[in-house]
Amino acid sequence: MRHGIAPIAILAILVIGYSAVDLYAAKDEARFELVDRYGDRSAMEGITVRGTLGDILHRSEFEISMDGVRHHTELFDHHEYELSTPINRFDYGYSGQYWVRRNQLGRWVEIWKRGWGEVTVYTGFSVGGNKGREYGNPFEYGLASVGEKDYYVAPTSLHFTGIAAIFELPFGTNREVARQLATISMADNDAERSKGLEILGLEAVGDRLILVLKEDRTNLIIRSYDSTNVERFSEEVLSGTEEYVDQYEAIVDDDGTLHLIFESSANDQQVLTILSLYVGDDMTHMEDARLVIEEGHWHSRDHQLTLRRVDGKLVVVMTLDDRNEDTGPTWFREQTRFMIDVLQDGEVRYRGELLADQNDDFIYMLNSREGGYPVYYRTFDNLSIE
């Protein structure tokens, strides 16, 4: 009997071994191809885009240049892949490290920092009459960090007619209430006439705090403060911004350039406008770039976006889906596109698309017996530009 079992056992071992070898050999056969959609690829000269595409079972690292795409796939022995958690400014989360919510009366904001505890910030909002109309952008837009120090200002609307303030958050101290550093008066706000100031958010560039405001619903005011004493340094006023939605994305370049990305629409197409400002002792408005998304839709909740200036060119890398409108948080049920845009003097010189077999996961998931939960749906992550 033992002699009868032995050949079967040997055959089983050979089958398992062959399958493992076959899986290992196939791991780098995934499709990664750069396809030119607009312009000349020579605009990619000197530019390298890196990223990963993976799920909890394996991860492919890829590198895109003018010459094409190189990639390598790593198989995991156990479920260990974790997304890098980009900043998602919606609901009550911020960068995976902070948690923000307002209390029931709305006059206080409670902020938790992972591993550091909780602090409370007085917003100055009134109670009752305005029924929340004083609130502007989501509360998370008011957070910014310089080194180990954290700061907060409550975003406001034109309905707010009190005194707004920038606070230093006392994480790591014995104080539970934030310390007020600077104030901004909103006493002259008149929502019915669309007159006055609104605070959109707070950003950090080096040791500077950048307050983003909107004036009379038409102009953007970008105000720079010294984070050590909150002394006001410089200010830029940008007109003709009335079509921009109030929620924005902010990316800081290596050289101290702040890129503010605002969304609008034109001819039923989504438009991303990138305002670039150099932040030093003085603030310099460098240029505006307008990126029209002709096919698909981008949303900060669901998609990746990064950008960087390389040799005088602005390189924008983003993921999109095939929807032409935002239909809610359904990124795991949509076809994903990976786009690279190279802009110079505010104009698109080149647009390329990375084609991968990631969308095959979409088909597999719809037919999965596991109910379509996106465990085995690969996502792009760790995007960088060099």
N, C-alpha and C positions, 0 to 999 in steps of 0.2 A: 504493500500500500504506500509506503514511504517513497518507493521508487516511482510510483505513478504521480505523486504530488510534485516531486522535484521538477520534472519538465515544465509543469504548469507554472510553478513559482518562477522558474528561470525565464519563461516566456513573458510573464507579467512584469518582471524586473526589466527585461529588454524593452517592452512596450513603454513603460514609464520613463526609462532612460532615453529612449528615442524621442518621446514627446517633450521631455525637458530640453534636450539638445535642439529639437526643432523650434520650440518656443524661444530659446535663447538666440538661435540663428535668425529668427524672424523679427526680433525686437527692434532692429534698426532698419526694417523695410517699410516703416510708416512713411506716408507721403508728406513731403515738405517741399513746396515749389513756390518760387517768387514769380508772379505774373504781372507784367506791366499793364496798367489800366490807363495811364495818361502820361504824356511827356517822355523824356529820354532818361534811361536808367543812369546815364553818366552823372546825373545830379546826386546819385548816391555815393559818389567817389569820396573816400575818407570817412564814411559813416558806417557804423556797425550797430545793429539792433540785436539784442539778446533777450531771451525769455525762456519760459518752460511751458510745457503742455502736459498735464498729468492728472491722475486721479489717485485713489488710495492704494492702488496696486503697482503703478509704474509712472515714471516721469521722463519726458523727453526734453533735453536741453537743446536749444537751437540758436544759431548765429546767422544773421542775414547781412549780406554785404552786396556791393555792386556785382560781385561774381556769382551770387546765388545763395544757397542755403546749405549749411552744415548742421548735422544734428547727431545726437547720441542718446540712447534710451537706457534708463536704469530700471531694473526690476526689483521690487521690494520683497523681502522675506515675510513681512507682515504689514499691516495697514499703518503706514507712518507718514504719508504725505499730508501736509497741511497748508492751506492757502496763507498767503502773507497778510491777508486782511487789509485791503486798501481802505482809505478813508471813505466811509459811506455816511453822508450827511442827511440822514432821514430817520424818522422816529426818534429814539433816544440813545443812539450809539455814536461814538466818535473814535475811530482808529483802533478799536479794540482795547484801549487803555482807560478811557474815561466813560462815565455814564452820567447823563444829565437829565434832570427832570424838574419841573416846577411844582410847587405845592398847590393845593386846591384853590387857595385864594389868588395865586398867580403873582404875589408880591415878592416871593423868594424863589431862588433857583438852588437846588441841591446838586452838588457835583461830587461824584466819587472818582477817585483815581486808584487803579489797581495797585494793591500793596501799600497804599498811603492813607486810606481812610476817606472821610467825607468833610466837605466844607460847605458853608451856606453863603449865598450872595443875595443882597437886597437889590431888587431890580428897579424899584420906584414905580412900578405899575400900579394903577389905581385898582380898587376892588368894586365889582358890581357893574356900574353904568356902561362901560365900554364893551363888556362881554367878550373880552379877549382881542378886540380890534387893535389894541396897542402893540400886540406882538407882531414882529416882522418875520425875518427868516427863522428857521428852526434854531433852538437855543444853542445847538452845537457849533453854529457859525461864530459864536462869540469867544471860543477857546483858542488860545495861542500859547506856545512855549518857547522860551529863550533859555538855552542851557537846561538847568535843573529847576528853573522858575516857571510857574504857570500863571497865566493872566486870563481875565474874562471881562467881557462887556455884553450886556443883554441886547440882542438885535431888536430894533424898534420899527414901528410904522409911523405914518403921519398923524395917527390918532394919539400918539404919545406926546404929551405937552409938559412933561416933567424934566428932571435933571438926570441924564444918563451918566454913567461913570465907568472908568476902567479900573478893575480891581486886580490886586495881586492875591493869588490863592495861597493860603498858608499851609500847604501840604508839608509835612515833616516838622511842624511847629506845634506848640501847645494851644494855639488859637484855633477856634472853629469857625469864626466869622472872617470873611475876606476883608482886606485892607484897601480903602479907596485911595487911588493915586491921581486920577485926573477926571474932570467933569466936562460934559458937553450939554449945553442948554438947548432944550427943544421947546422953550416957552412960546415961541412964535409960530409953531406948527399950526396949519389950517388944512385939515384933510379935505374939506368941501371944495376948497380952491386949489388943491394939489400943491400947496406951498409949504416949504419947510424942509427939515432934514430927517432922513431915516438912516439908521445904522444897519448896514448889511452884514458886517462881520469884522473879525480881527485876525490879522496874520502876523507872522514873524519872519524877518529876513536878517540874518546875522544877529546883532544885538539891538535891532530896531523893531518896534511894534508898528504895524501898519493898520490903520483904521480905514475901513472901506465904507463910505457914506454915499447916499443919493440925495441930491438937492432938487426940489421942485419936480421930482419924477423925471427930470430930463438930463441932469448932469451927474457925473460921478466925481466924487471928491476922494482922493487918495492921500491920507495924512500920515506923516511919519513922526514917531516919538522915540526918544531915547528910553530904553527899557529900564535903565538904572534909576533915573529920576523922573521919567515920563515927561521930560522937556520936549516941547513941540519943535521939530526940526524943519520940516519942509512939507509942501503940499502941492499936488497937481490936480487941476480941474479939467475933466474931459467932458466935452459937450456932445450932444446928439446921441445919447445912450438910452433914450426913452423906450426903445423897442426891446431892450434886454430884460430878461426875467431876473428877478432879484437873487435867486439862488445861483451860485457860481462855483467854480473850482479854482484852486490856487496851487501853483507849482513854482518852487524856487529853484533857479538855475545855480550852477556852481559859482558863477561870477557875481552873484548877488542880484540877479535880475528876477523880478517877480512877474510871473505870467498869470493874469486873471482871465479866466475863460467863462464867457457869458453865452447863453443860449438865446436864440431868437428864431424867427421863421421868415421865409420869403418864397413866394410862389409855391406854397405847400411843401417846401423843403426845409429841413432843419439846418440852421446855420450856427456855427460856433465862431465867435469873435474872440481873438486872443489879444489882450492888451498887455504889452511888455513894458515894464518900467525898471530902470536901474536904480537901486536903492543904495546910496552912499551918504556922505554929508549933505548932499543935495539929491533930490529925486529927479530923474530924467525920463520923460516919456519917449521910449525908443521908437516903437512902431506898433501898428495894428495889423493883424492878419485875419482874414476872413475865410473860413473853411466851410464850404457848402457840402452837406452830406446828401448826395444825389440819390443814393439807393440805401435803404436801411434806416436804422434809428440808433442813437446813442443815449444812454442814461447813466448817470453816475452810480445809481443804485445797482445796476446789473453789469456794467461794463468797465473795462480797463481803459485808462488814458494816461499817457506820459508824454512829455516833450522836453526838448533840449536844444540849445543853440550850438551848432557845430560849424566852425569856419564861415561864419556869416550867414548860415542857412538855419532856418527853424525846422526841426524834424519833429513831426507829430505821429505818435503810434497809438492806435486805439482798436478796440474790438467793438463790433456792431452786431446787430441782428438784422434779419431780412424784413422785419416789420417796418412800416412807414409811419407808425405812431406808437406812442407809449401805451401799452395795454396792461400794465401792472407787472409785478415781480415774477416773471415767468422765464428767466434766463435759461433754466434747465430744460425748457420745452421748445427752444427756438434754435434755428440754424445760426451759427456764429461766423462772422467775417473778421479777418485780421487785416487792418489797413495801415499803410505807411504813406505819409504825405511829407514831401520836402518843399518848403516854401522859401522864397527869397524876395525881398522887397515887398512883402505882403501878398505875393501871388504864388499859386501852386505851380511848381516847376515839374514835379514828378509825383505820381500816385501809383503805388504797387500794392498787390494783395498777396498775402501768404496763403496758399492753398494747402490744407492738411486734411487728413481723413477723420478729423475730430467729429464731423457731423454724422459719420457712420454710427457714433455712439447714440445719437438721437434716435436712429432707427432701431438700434438694439434695445434701447430703453423702453420705447413704446411697445415692444413685443416681449419685454421681460415679465416674468412671473412675479417679480418683486414690486409690482405696482408702480413702476416708473420713478422710484426715488432716485435722485441723481448721484448715487454713490459711485457708479462706474462711468460717469459722464466727465470726460476730461475737460479741464478749464485752463485757459492761459493765465500765467502769473509771472511774477518776478521780472517784469519788463524793464529794460534799461537801454540807453542810447549812448554810444561812445563816438 
